[in-house]
Amino acid sequence: MRVLSLVASHHTAPLDLRERLAFAEEEISEALVALRREMAREAVIITTCNRTELYLTPADEELTADHLRQWLARRRDVPLSDSHVRSMGDPATVAHHLFSVAAGIDSQVIGDIQILGQVRDAYETARTQGSAGKVLSRLFSSALHAGKRVRSETDLGAGAVSISYVAVELARKIFHPLSSQRALVVGAGDTGELAARNLHEQGVRTIAIANRTPERAHTLVERLGFGTYLPMEQLGERLREFDIVIVSTGAREYLVTYEMAAASAERRGGRPQLIVDISVPRNVDPRINAIPLVFCKDINDLNGVIEVNVERRRAEVPKAERIVEEEVERFMAWHRLLPVTPTIAELKRRGEEIAHAELQRNRNRFSQHDYENVEKLVGSVVKRLLDLPLAHLLDAEQHPEHTMMKAEYIRLLFNLDAVNGGSGEAGGEGQPE
């Protein structure tokens, strides 16, 4: 029942390393298959602009988080030291970290409104691939519940601050009013969509969307209800038309090159231009910042603006952390009971089988109405009789070894192993509530 996690985030890894570790959307399924083939029973991968995180239940009890670090280093073909990652092997520690991530507490932008959806997407991808089983499904479902509680019960997410929102805030500092500016969003993913919406909410009315897949760009424009499509092959030629350029794609090369930006600046006649790269890996050549009147910023440059925007949220962190602690304890109560779950299911099934057999043997002694009443009564008696042994097993506060010892006693007292052909295994997936 062990859970391992390996985290490379903005807390431990510099941007140039994070962008090399990031998995493109189309790479995740294959990576999940590789993890299950090589070391995991279950696996989930979270990859965003600020983090790459691996979660798994190991197939081999000897497997450690260090093996996971070596696997990630080989997979991404990048040297990866212990200082670049956080390794976790204790279920409570893993749960606390993931729940904090889902709640937005661990984000570069505290209360980031995108991260909950990104955690959900990672989980759904793993479920689709069949790599999220009983343990990780419960872990991630609990994390999503914790994130939703934090969002609804605190003001940690007040102000809808995110990396894309901060990019728009930066534009407001350079250009005023924004309503007279022309904007280009490169990338039609969630971050690009949020950037476009934030621009529109701040008064920008001329917004173009560029994307490597035209269909996805057209779909976004239709969903937004505003904006126009700009073909990617026209990016270099038409870059000069836009005062604000926000780039957020999964490409692994520079989409906005130094030469492209220099030519654009020359043709803009002294008008300033802001280019914000919120992609990981970076999609904008950082040398562009040396071009006069072209302000080129990446994620690291947004930290100052982020601090101003999130200061009001800091007071909400203790409330959010209390919610996370509550949800971690609930998960751990469930996790501690996993070893005795088969015994609980078998004991309930054994009681139901005995009751059913006795009722069937005496079926002809009762009318239909009386039989239904007797059936309810017998069911209630069986439940009351089993409540005491089940209470011993369901006591999540006791030491796991004591719980397992009690489970063995119950198996002997109720002859459960003999009932199941001596295997000691239940045929079902019963879970404690």
N, C-alpha and C positions, 0 to 999 in steps of 0.2 A: 504493500500500500504506500510505498515511498513516492514522493513527488520531488523532482529536481527542476531547478530553473537557472538559466544563465541570462544575465541582463547586461547589455552594452547600451548605455544611454548618455544623455548630455551631462550626467553627473560624473561619468567615468571616462568617456571616450571623446576625443576631439572630433570636429566636424568631418575632417578628411578621412578619418577612420570609420565614422558612422556611415558615411556615404558608400564606402567599400563593403561594409557589412550588410547594408540594406538589401532585402530581397525584392525584386520586381514582382508585381502581382502574378505574372505568368510563371514565376519560379517557385512559388510557395508550395504548390501541389506536389511537384517533384521532390522538393526538400522534405516534405512530410513523409512521403513514401520512403525516402532514403533513411530518415530517422527511424521509422518503424522496422525497416529491413535490417538496420545495423545495430540498434540499441534500445528501442522504445516499444512498449505495448501501446501507449497512447502518446500523442504529440500535438502541440499547438504552437504556431509561430505568430508573434506580433511584430510587424515592421512598420515604422512610421518615420517621419523626418527626424525625430529625436531619439528613437530607440529601436533596437532589434532584440527581441526577447524570445527565448525558447523555453517551453514547458513540456515536461514529459514524465510519464511513469516508466521507470526502467524495466527492461526485460530481464536484466541480470542484476542480482542483488549486489554484485561487486562494482557496478557502475557508479562513478562519482561525477560531480560537476566538472572536475578537471578533464575527464574524458569528453564531456560535452563541449568544453572550451576548445579542445584539440579538434573535435569534429567541425565546429564552426570555422576555425582557422583554416582547415583544409578545404572546406566547402567554398569559402569566399576567397581562398588563396591569398591570405593576408596574415602577417605575424600578429599574434594576439596574446599579450601578457596578462597576468593576473590583475595588474593594476587597471587594465582597460575594461574589466568586466566585474560584475557582482555575481558570485555563485551562491546558490541557496539549496539546501537539502533537507531542511526541516519544514514539514507541511505548514505549520503555523506561520513561519517566516515567509514562505512562498505565498500563502494566502494573503497575509498582511500587505505584502508588496503589490500583488496583483490588484487587490481591492483598492489600494491607494492610487494605483494607476487609473483604474476605471473611474474613480471618484474625481480625478483631476488634481489630486493633492501632489502627485509626483511630477506633474507636467512642468515644462519650462515656463509656460503661462499657467499660473495656478487657476484651476477651475476650467481648463481648456474644454470647450464644448464639443470638440471633435473626437476626443479620445474615447469616450464611451462607445460611439459608433464604430471606431476602429477596433476596439476590443471585441465588440459584437461581430464585426466582419471576420476577424481572425478566427473566432470560435465557429462561425457558420462555415467558413472554408474547411476547417478541420472536420466538422461534422459531415460535410458533403464528401470528403475524402475517406470517411470512416475511421479517422485517427483520433477522434475525441470520444473516449469510452465513458464508463461509469464514473471514474474519479475526476477526470478533467471536465466532463460535462457538468458535474456538480460544482466543481471549483469555479468554472467560468460563469455558470448560471448565478452562483452566489455573488460573484464579482459584479455582474451586471445589475443585480438587485441592489447591492451596496451603492453603486454609482447612481442609480435612479433615486435612491433614498437621499443621498447627499444633494442631488440636484433639486429635489422637491422640498427638502426639509431645512436647507441652509441657503445662504446667499453667496456661496462659494463661486457660483457661475454668473454672478450679477455682472451686467455690462456686455455679455456675449463676447468676451475677449478671446482671441485666438491669434495664431501666427498671421493668418491672412488679414484679420482685423487690424493687427498692429501695423501691417504693411500699409493699410489705408490711412491709419493714424499718421504714419510717417509722411504720406503724401499730403495730408492736411497741413503739416508743418512747413512744407516747401511751397505748395501752391494754395492760393486763396483768391477767389472761392473755387472749390472743386467743380462747381457746376459748369465752369467755362473750360474745363480740361477734357482732353480726349484720352481714353484708357484702352489698353490692350491686355487681355488675360491669356497667357499661353498655358494651356492645360485645361482639360474639361473634366477633371476628377473632382472629388469632394472639396479639396482645398481651393481649386480654381473656381468652383461654383460659389463657395463662400466668399472668396475675394470679389467676384463679380457682384454678388448681392450686397456686400458691404459698400462697394463703390457706388452702386445705385442708390443705396439708402443715404449716402453722404452727398447726394446731389449730382453725381456724374451721369450724364445722359447719353454720351457717345461712348459706347463700350463694344469692342470687338473681341471675339473668341477665336483663338487659333488652337488647333490640336492635330496630332499626327494622324488620327482617325477621323476623317471628315464627318462620318455618321454620328460619332459621339458628340462632336461640336454642335452639329445641327440639332441633336436631341437636347443638348443643354440650352441652346438658345430658345428652343420651343418651350422647355420647362421653365426657364426664367421669365419668359414673356417680354424680353427686351434684348437688345444686342444684335450684332451681325456676325457672320462667319468670315474669317480671314484665312485663306489657304496657307498652310505652313510654307509652301514653296515661295510665297510672296513676302515672308517675314523680313528678309534682308532689305528688299526694295521699299517696303512700306513702313519700316520701323520709325522713320523720321516723322510720320504723321501723328505719333502718340506722345503725349506728355508723361503719362504714367504707364509703365510696363511691369506687370507682375507675372513671374514665370513659376509655374508649379507643375512639373511633369515627372515621369519616371525614366526619362532618357538618361543614358550614361555618357553623353557627350555634351559639349557646349552648343546650345541652340542659338544663343546670341553671342557671337564672336567679337573679338576686339575690333577686327576690320569692319564688321557690320555696324558696330556702334559708332566707330570713328567716322564712317561715311555718313551715317545718319546725323551726327552732331554737326558736321560741316554744312549739311543741307538745311539745318534748322535755323540758321541765321542768328545764332546767339541765344536762342530760347532754351531754358534749362530742361532737362529730361531726367526723370527718376526711373531707374530699373531696379526692381526688387526681386531677388532670387530666393524663393522659399522652397526650392527643390533639394532633395537629397537622393542621389549625388547632385552637385551643383550643375546647373544648366546655363549659367552665365559666366563668361570669362572674367575673373576678378580684376584683371588688368584694366578693365573698362573704367574703373574708378579714377584712373590717371587722366582721363580725357576731360578737358575743361568743360564745365557746365553739365556734365553727366554724373549724376549721383547714383552710384552702383552699390547696393547693399545686399548682404546675405543674412542668413538666420542669425549668425553670431552678432551682426551689427544691430539687431533689433532689441538686444537686451535692455538698453537704456529706456527705450519706449515702453518695453514690457513692464519694467519696475514701476513706472508711473501708473500704468493701467491696472496693475494687480494689487497695489497697496491696500486698497479698500477691501480686498478679499482676505487679507491675512488674518483679520480678526475672526473670520469664519472657519479657519483651519481647525481649531480645537473642537468645534462642533462636528465637523466632518470626520475628524479622527475618532471621536467617540462612536459615531455610526459605524465606521470601519471596524473598530474593536468589537462592537456587538455582532457584526456579521461574521467576523473571523471566528469568534467563539461558537457561533451557530454552526459554521462549517466544521470546526474542529470537533464539536460534539458528534456530528454525523460521521466524521472521519474516524474518530476513536472507536465507533461501533462497527466499522466495516468488517473486522475479523469475525464478529459474531453474527453478522447479518444472515448467513446461511442457517445457523442454528435457530434464530428467531423465526425465519420463514418455515423451517421444517416443523418446529414446535406448533406453530399456528395451524399448519396443514395437518399435522398428526391429530390435533384436537378436533378439527373439522371432519376428518375422515372417520374418527371414532363416533362422533355425534351422528354423522350421516348414516353409518352402518347400523347403529342402534335404532335410529328412526325408521329406516327402511324395513328392519326386521319386525318392527311393531306397527307398520303402516296400516294394516287392516283392522287394528283395534280402535281406530278413530275415524270420525267423520272428517270430511274435507275441512270444515271450519275448525274442529277441534285439533286436527293435525297441524294446521297452520299456527295455532296458538301454542301447541306443544313444541313445535319447531323453533319458535321464537324463544320459548322458555329454555329449552335445551341449549340453544346458541348462547343465551345470556349466561347460563350456568358454566358452560365451557370457557367462555371469556373470563368470567370471574376467577375460575380455577387457575387459568393460565396467567392472570395478571401478576401474581406474586413472582413466579420465576422470571417472567418477562421484565418485571421492574428491576430485578437484580442485573439482568443483562443490559438494560437501557439506562443504567446509572452511569452517565458520561463522566462523572466526577472521579470515579474510582480508577485505580491504576490499570492500564491495559492487561498486565499479567493476571491481575485478580479477575478481570472480566473473562479472559480466556479460560481460567481455571473453573469459574462458575459455568461457563458454556460446556466444558467437558463433563462436569457433574450432571448437568441437565441432559446432555446427550445419553449418559449412562442411565439416569433415572427413567427417562422416557423411551429408552431403547431405540433412539433415532437412527443410529448407524445400521442396526439390523433391519429397520423398516426400509432404509435406502440401499439395501443390498450390501451393507458393510462398507460403502464407499465414503460415508461421512460427508457427502456433497448433496446439496439440494439441487433440484432441477430448475428452480426458478431464480429470479433476480430480486427477491424480496429485500426491501430497504426499510430501515427504521424511519418513522415519520419525525 
